[in-house]
Amino acid sequence: MFKNQQFLVEELDKMTIRFLSTIEKWKDFSNLSLHPIELDNKKWKSVEHYFQFKKYENSDPKFAQILKEIDSSKEVKKLSLKNKNYPKDWEMINSSLLKRAGKKKFETYPELKKLLFSTGDEELIEANPDNSLWGEGKDGKGGNFMGKILMELRKNFQKENEK
């Protein structure tokens, strides 16, 4: 087999895994999954709760507290989209917060880490047509930042396991 043919076969063997809170097999990869975590000496009902609280904790602390107390992560996300009173530099700091919270989630729930490992080296895409930054967007060409964070976490966990 020629070198180019081997590359093509390897590429065809790869699969893309699309995840979203509504896709049963991969729903737990979503920040909306209700897997409580403990970070910053506080308990959070989900990664989404933590993320949205952090978004407003300094600019609108009362609103942040309301978000923290809501039971549904979907409601937290929905309500947070209505409030534009967040820091101007939010876009610069938000991915590091999600990496940190995602890492904690997978460390806290070994079954989720096992599910993440089960994806091998497949590309992970947040199949969110309504978000072209964190997901793939309507046209499938979005930033997929959430998928990239999960792939980075997977790689880092795999390195830790090799030690």
C-alpha positions, 0 to 999 in steps of 0.5 A: 500500500502506498503512503498516501493510501495508508493515510487515507485508510487511517483517516477513513477509520476515524470517526467524529463523535457529536455530543450534546445534552440531548444525545443519550450516549454522550449527554454526560459530556455536556456542561448541563449534565447534573454531575455535582462538583466541588470547586473553590470550596463550594459545591456546584450542581453542574459545570454549567452552574459553576461557569455561569456563576463565575461569569457574574460573581463580580459584575452582578453578585445577586444574579450569580447567587440566583443562578447558583441556587437554580436546580436545572442547569438548562434554566441556569443557561437560559437565564444567563443568556438574558443578562449582559452584565458580565465582565468585558474580558469574559471571553479571555477567561472563560475557557480556563474556567471550563477546563478547570471545571471539566477536569474536576468533573471527570476526576470526580466521576471515574465512569465519565473519565472511562467514557471519555477514554472510550472515544479513543482519539476521535474528534469530539464536536459539541453538536450545538447548532445555536452556538458557533463559538462553543459548538459547531454552529448552524453551518458545522464550521463553528469554533467547537471550543467545548469539543476542543477542551474535552479532547485536551482533557482526554489527552492530559488524562491519558498522559497521567495514566501512562505515568 
